[in-house]
Structure formats: structure tokens, C-alpha cells
Amino acid sequence: MKRMFIAKNIGFCFGVKRAVETAEKLLEEIPQLYTIGDIVHNPLVIERLKKKGLIICSSVKDVKGDYFLVRSHGLPKKELEELKKNNKKIFDMTCPFVKKIHHYVENFIKRGYHIIIIGNKTHPEVLGIKSCGEKIDVLEDKVDFEKIKSKRLKKVVVIGQTTLNFNDYLQVVKDIVKKIDVKEILVINTICKVTEEREKESMEIAKRVDAVFVLGSKESSNTRKLYETCRKFCSNTFYVENFLDLCKINLNKFKNIGIVSGTSTPNFFINDVIEYFRKKKYEEVK
């Protein structure tokens, strides 16, 4: 008997679901909706929305229409202010959890703290957080670490990009505490609970199966983390962005398989993949 283990925590997270559903609802009422950058990191979702009238721009100057949606990752403050000056009707779909981090950063800067963000410098979420003040550094690699060490800092608050692996975040935090000489360090756990739960569940599934199929885009940070987590426990771990990826994989040697997904992977694609495996005689384990 061939078995299929499907993650319970699968498909859109709350923030992504809210952004996509809002965009779809708006596009039923207006002909065009503008955004800067992809609303979510998933080409299947974006392609569907583009067909309905979503226009993705690279900067504020490219936003020609009246209606604008802020993606779930958030938007740098200067861009948001410029859009308001241009009298755009703005629908802010920044994930509430990310918004909370913005408030943390603003409040701690007012209290004289220097902020260290552990994360990817070019990730839209990090760019949005970094725009909340001037006393902010992003720590991505050893070079950044050395630059921060050279600064004379008194009070520091450490936060992380929400899609980081918690253990990776904790390790960098330990290095900061040991090697950066400051009088006071506050560490806030800003790792998204949904991301954390998915990684734990994916790890357990990976330990039980012959192959894991990680559904989602390689551009998605949390999907990439899931892939890396599963690879540690199951060497046969595959990215599946679309059906072409799936059809290329030889299933003959896999008796037990696992299915997990990133937080920007749509249900319609997940259901299609599950149906594909059912036709291949895999039975879901409840």
C-alpha cells in the first residue's frame, strides 16, 4: 500500500489569504488594481490576479491608476507617503504580525534603542521594517556582523524576519550576545508562529516518508525554509512550483510520501497535486 502524509498546516496563512481575497474582491468592482511587487511570492496566484486586472509595478512613479493595494509583506514608509500625496485609494494588506513589528521598532527607537534586524536585506518585509527609523541595521552575513561590532552601541533590540527558522535565529542571537559589547540587549521573538508550526510539522513528516514534496515558489522565503528543513531528514525532497515539476519526478521508488506547502501556496494547486497522487494510488493517512 502506498501512503500519503499531508500536512495539517497547509495553504495560505491568514495574512496572505486576506491580501489575495481582498485583491480578488476589489477586482470584481474595479478594472485595475495596482501594487508594488508581487502581492505574494507565488507565480500561479499572481498570474490569476493579473488576468483579473492586477498591475504590478516596480516603483511609485509607475502607479498610474487610482487604486493601490499594499502587499502582505508591507511597504517602505516613504513609498506609502508618496502614494498618499498622489491621492491614491490605498488598501493596506500588510500582515498584522508584520505591522506589529513596525510598531515595536518605532517605539524602541523613540526610547533610544538601536535596532538589529536579522534577515535578508532585499526581502520586502525587511525593507518595510527598516523604513521605520534611522537607527537600524540588517544583519545578513559576517560582513554585517563586523560592521555592527565596530559601532559603539549602548542599547540594542534584536528582531528577526518573520519567515526565519527559529533555531537559526536563536543561533545568531547567541552570537550577538556573546560578541557585541553593549550595555543592554533586548531580544524579541518575531518569528511567525505559523512558519514555526509548519517547520515542526514538516520535520516530523520528513522523518516518516521516502520523499517529501514541498509545494510553493522558490521565491518564497518560508517555502525555501521548509525545503531546507525537510532535506535534513529526507534526501528525496522536491520543490514543486507547478505541474511540470511534478510530472518530471519518478515516483516508482517512493512508497510513502509527504506533502507540505509554504504560506503563499494556493489551495487549488494543493488540491490538484493531491488528486494527482491519488490517481497514482497513494492513500491519504489521516
C-alpha positions in Angstrom: 0.0 0.0 0.0 1.3 3.5 -1.0 0.7 6.1 1.7 0.4 9.9 1.5 1.0 12.1 4.6 -0.5 15.6 4.1 0.5 18.4 6.4 -2.4 19.8 8.5 -0.9 23.3 8.3 -1.0 23.8 4.6 -2.0 26.5 2.1 -2.4 30.3 2.6 -1.6 31.7 6.0 -4.0 34.4 7.4 -2.1 37.4 6.1 -1.7 36.0 2.5 -5.3 34.8 2.4 -6.6 38.3 3.4 -4.4 40.0 0.8 -5.4 37.7 -2.0 -9.1 37.6 -1.2 -9.2 41.4 -0.9 -7.5 41.8 -4.3 -10.0 39.4 -5.9 -12.9 41.2 -4.3 -11.7 44.6 -5.4 -11.1 43.4 -9.0 -14.7 42.4 -9.2 -15.6 46.1 -8.7 -12.8 48.0 -10.4 -11.0 47.4 -13.7 -7.4 47.8 -12.4 -5.6 47.4 -9.1 -2.0 48.5 -8.7 0.7 47.1 -6.3 4.4 47.4 -5.9 6.0 44.0 -6.1 4.1 40.7 -6.1 1.3 40.5 -3.5 2.5 37.0 -2.6 5.5 35.0 -3.8 3.7 32.6 -5.9 3.5 32.8 -9.8 0.3 30.8 -10.0 -1.6 33.2 -7.8 -0.1 36.3 -9.4 -0.9 35.1 -12.9 -4.5 34.6 -12.0 -4.7 38.1 -10.4 -3.1 39.7 -13.4 -5.7 38.2 -15.7 -8.4 39.9 -13.5 -6.7 43.3 -13.7 -3.8 43.4 -11.2 -0.9 45.6 -12.3 2.4 45.0 -10.6 4.8 48.0 -10.6 8.4 48.3 -9.5 8.2 51.8 -8.1 5.7 54.5 -7.1 6.2 56.5 -10.3 4.8 53.5 -12.3 1.5 53.6 -10.4 -0.9 55.3 -12.8 -4.3 54.2 -11.5 -6.3 55.3 -8.5 -6.5 52.1 -6.6 -3.5 50.6 -4.8 -3.0 47.5 -2.6 -0.1 47.1 -0.1 1.1 43.5 -0.2 1.2 41.3 2.8 5.0 41.9 3.3 4.3 45.6 3.8 5.8 48.7 2.0 8.6 51.2 2.9 7.1 54.3 4.6 8.4 56.8 2.0 6.6 54.9 -0.8 3.4 54.8 1.2 3.6 58.5 2.0 4.2 59.3 -1.7 1.2 57.3 -2.7 -0.9 59.2 -0.2 0.4 62.5 -1.6 -0.7 61.3 -5.0 -4.2 60.8 -3.7 -4.3 57.1 -4.3 -7.0 55.0 -2.7 -4.9 52.7 -0.5 -5.9 49.2 0.7 -3.2 48.2 3.3 -3.0 44.5 3.4 0.3 44.3 5.4 0.2 41.2 7.6 -0.9 42.2 11.1 2.0 40.4 12.5 4.4 42.4 10.4 2.6 45.6 11.3 3.2 44.7 15.0 6.9 44.6 14.3 6.7 48.1 12.7 5.2 49.4 16.0 7.9 47.6 18.1 10.7 49.2 16.0 9.2 52.7 16.1 8.6 52.6 19.9 12.0 51.2 20.8 13.8 53.8 18.6 11.9 56.5 20.5 13.2 55.1 23.7 16.8 55.3 22.4 17.4 51.8 21.3 19.3 50.7 18.2 17.6 48.0 16.1 19.3 44.9 14.6 17.1 43.0 12.1 18.3 39.5 11.4 17.2 38.7 7.9 17.6 39.2 4.1 18.4 42.8 3.2 16.4 42.7 0.0 13.3 40.9 1.3 10.3 43.3 1.0 9.3 42.6 4.6 12.7 43.7 5.9 12.7 46.7 3.6 9.4 47.8 5.2 10.7 47.3 8.7 13.9 49.1 8.0 12.0 52.1 6.8 10.5 52.6 10.3 13.6 54.6 11.6 17.2 55.5 11.1 18.9 53.6 13.9 18.5 50.3 12.2 21.0 47.7 10.9 20.2 44.5 8.9 22.4 41.5 9.8 22.6 39.1 7.0 26.2 37.9 6.9 29.6 38.0 8.6 30.5 41.4 7.0 27.3 42.9 8.5 28.2 41.4 11.8 31.7 43.0 11.8 30.2 46.4 10.9 27.8 46.2 13.8 30.5 45.2 16.2 32.6 48.2 15.2 29.7 50.6 16.3 29.6 52.0 19.8 26.1 50.9 20.8 24.6 51.2 24.3 21.1 49.8 24.0 20.1 47.2 21.3 16.9 45.5 20.3 17.2 42.4 18.2 14.3 41.2 15.9 14.1 38.7 13.1 12.4 38.5 9.7 9.2 36.6 10.4 10.0 33.7 8.0 13.3 32.8 9.5 13.9 29.3 11.0 13.7 29.8 14.8 16.8 27.8 15.6 18.8 29.7 13.0 17.5 33.0 14.5 18.4 31.8 18.0 22.0 30.9 16.9 22.6 34.4 15.5 21.1 35.9 18.7 23.6 33.9 20.8 26.5 35.2 18.7 25.3 38.8 19.1 25.0 38.4 22.9 28.5 36.9 23.1 30.4 39.1 20.7 28.8 42.5 20.6 29.7 44.7 23.5 26.6 46.7 24.6 25.1 47.6 28.0 21.7 46.3 27.2 20.3 43.8 24.7 16.6 43.0 24.3 15.6 40.1 22.1 12.1 39.8 20.7 10.9 36.6 19.1 9.3 37.9 15.9 9.3 34.6 14.1 5.8 33.9 12.7 4.1 31.2 14.7 2.6 29.8 11.6 6.0 29.5 10.0 7.4 27.8 13.1 4.5 25.3 13.3 4.9 24.4 9.7 8.6 23.7 10.0 8.0 21.4 13.0 5.2 19.5 11.2 7.3 19.2 8.1 10.2 17.9 10.0 8.0 15.2 11.5 6.6 14.2 8.2 10.1 14.1 6.6 11.2 11.6 9.2 8.4 9.2 8.2 8.5 9.2 4.4 10.6 8.2 1.4 10.0 11.5 -0.4 8.7 15.0 0.5 7.0 17.3 -2.0 7.3 21.0 -0.9 4.6 22.9 -2.8 5.3 26.6 -3.5 7.6 29.1 -5.1 11.3 29.2 -4.8 10.9 32.9 -4.4 9.0 32.4 -1.1 11.3 32.6 1.9 9.2 30.4 4.1 8.8 27.8 1.4 12.6 27.7 1.0 13.0 27.2 4.7 10.5 24.3 4.6 12.5 22.7 1.8 15.8 23.1 3.8 14.2 21.6 6.9 12.8 18.6 5.1 16.1 18.0 3.2 17.8 17.5 6.6 15.6 14.5 7.3 14.7 13.2 3.9 17.2 13.3 1.0 14.4 12.9 -1.6 12.8 16.3 -1.0 11.4 18.1 -4.1 10.3 21.7 -4.9 7.0 21.7 -6.8 6.1 25.1 -8.2 3.9 23.7 -11.0 2.7 20.5 -12.6 5.6 20.3 -14.9 7.9 20.0 -11.9 5.7 17.2 -10.5 5.5 15.2 -13.8 9.3 15.1 -14.1 9.6 13.1 -10.8 9.8 9.3 -11.0 7.6 8.0 -8.2 8.3 4.3 -8.6 10.7 4.0 -5.7 8.6 6.0 -3.2 6.1 4.1 -1.1 5.4 6.7 1.5 5.3 10.4 0.5 4.8 13.7 2.3 3.1 16.9 1.1 3.8 20.3 2.7 3.4 23.8 1.5 4.6 27.4 2.0 2.2 30.1 3.2 1.7 31.5 -0.2 0.7 28.3 -2.0 -3.0 28.3 -3.1 -5.5 25.6 -2.2 -6.4 25.0 -5.9 -2.9 23.9 -6.6 -2.6 21.8 -3.5 -5.8 20.0 -4.3 -4.7 19.3 -7.8 -1.4 17.8 -6.6 -3.3 15.6 -4.0 -5.6 14.4 -6.7 -2.6 13.6 -8.9 -1.1 11.4 -6.2 -4.5 9.7 -5.6 -4.6 8.7 -9.2 -1.1 7.2 -8.7 -2.7 5.0 -6.0 -1.4 6.9 -2.9 -3.9 6.8 0.0 -4.0 9.6 2.5 -3.1 8.8 6.1 -5.4 10.6 8.5 
